Amino acid sequence: MKLWDVPRLYRRAILIYFAAIVAPACGLVWLGIQSFERQRQALATLTAEKLAAKLEAELHTAAERALMLHSHPAAKFFFTIEHGMVVRPALYAPSPRSVPREFLEAERQELQMNRPDLALESYRKLMVEHQYESLALSRVARCLAKLGRQEDSRAAWRTLATTYPDERDPFHRPYGIVGAIEAGDIAGLYDQIAAGRWDLTADQAEYFLTQLDPHRSTPYLEQFHFARELSEQFRPPSTLHEGEIYNYSFGAWRIFYEVEAGDALSGFAVNQDWVNGNLKPEIEHALGIADTSGQDLRIYGGAIALVLVVLSAGVALLLRDISREARTNRLRSDFVSSVSHDLKTPITLIRLYSETLLRPDTFREEDRYGFYSIIVRESERLGRLVDRILTFSRVERGDQVYNLEEGDVAPVIARVVEDYREYLERAGFRLERAPAPSAPPVRFDSGALSQAVVNLLDNAVKYSGDSREIAVRLGAENGCVAFEVEDHGLGIPAAERERIFGRFYRVPNGSGKGGYGLGLFLVRHIMDAHGGRVDVESEPGRGSRFRLMFPRVSE
Ligand code: ADP
């Protein structure tokens, strides 16, 4: 069914439905969501303020501990500032230390006389004096290399790196690094440096790390970037009090610091990852703040889905009603046109034979009899048709009245069946009748009962297909008087068995026999009025059995 097939009245109903229900409902949902969202945002702002205050307090406590212990997950880098200069992490190495006086002679032999052999001996002697041991050993290693004794030289550097890893050469470079590089033992050295094993200056760290692996980068170098930014951007206030903790932000950094004895400052850069990953979740948990955005989304989605479901159900119901109504309207107009057609046929025949009889020709007696019988048969048919239509229209208007009287249905049914028998036999049917001369008393309207019986017999004839057997039975059972009509014809599909009692309903592609879909509708109406019922048992292709059940009058 298309929308333009829908009568104007229903189009208006749809419009009203949309204007009065769908549009306001959508509007209300929209307003509801808006106000819900505003409330949610207000709550979120409040919560965010509370969270920020708590976070600040917790961070301050963490800072106290970090400054005291000099290690804490809240701290990313510690720093020290002396005389306004960042000394840790150190950006530059102090100027080189001068070598001790005792080394001057040995150095002269090595560097000026170019006699590494003599120098080697001198350095070895100096090694015995414990305080110069590492410096002398480094010079021994250097001379051995100059003398071409590479293996011995490497062994000396190795000893230096393993025995005095934390001592430094005159340029402040740890022997642990220099020795290992000279000996070629660099496995794992990069990682050791990157892990902060030695306190290096920015220059040293950059130099060694690029020498060991020019392609790698390490967060260890980040502390020097921090130190550079710190020295450029950090300007502490001129009056600071000992024992107090201050904080300051610059660039992406935040620092906590305190004054130490003299004018030294020490502090740390906050580890933002720890704050976001540990401290914040902990506080949120403690405050009972959960991320509610997913939940909100589900609530919104649920509300909208519910409204949509209800609206769609409304639209579906409306369309169903409209399509039913449109179908009934179509059936009604089909009904009118086929009734007109069916009225015309008997009228034409009656007229034709009446005119024939009126002609002055003389007809043989049996022809005349034949013509009269046709006129009688067709007028009966006409009468039945008009009866059915009148009954239907009374039923539709609610004017149909039944005069129920107590009595025996057997003679009424016998008379109808008997009247019908001739018609059946002419059509080649064999009628099987179970003789029941009388039945227990019931209350019934004999006109209506006759009509119900005729309708069932009519159907049995129309839908018998090739079968020519019809049976009628009357009996009493379970407090009822039952009359049944059985045929062995087309049968009715299970899905249609209830619908056939509907107004104008005809099984689609059922049989092609003429009809209006009113016969069974009237039968059911009649049986309802009698306080009884009509049942059907049927098997497609094997036939059907319709039964009228009348309740017995209680004695
Ligand atoms: P109709 O005027 O079409 O016969 P009815 O209300 O009497 O109207 O019957 C409704 C439909 O039920 C029929 O169109 C037909 O398809 C089906 N029907 C009724 N009686 C029988 C029967 N005895 N055998 C098979 N189909 C039947």
Boltz pocket constraint, residues with backbone or C-beta under 6 A from the ligand:
constraints:
  - pocket:
      binder: B
      contacts: [[A, 455], [A, 456], [A, 459], [A, 460], [A, 462], [A, 463], [A, 464], [A, 487], [A, 489], [A, 490], [A, 491], [A, 492], [A, 500], [A, 501], [A, 502], [A, 505], [A, 506], [A, 507], [A, 510], [A, 511], [A, 513], [A, 514], [A, 515], [A, 516], [A, 517], [A, 518], [A, 519], [A, 520], [A, 521], [A, 543], [A, 544]]
      max_distance: 6.0
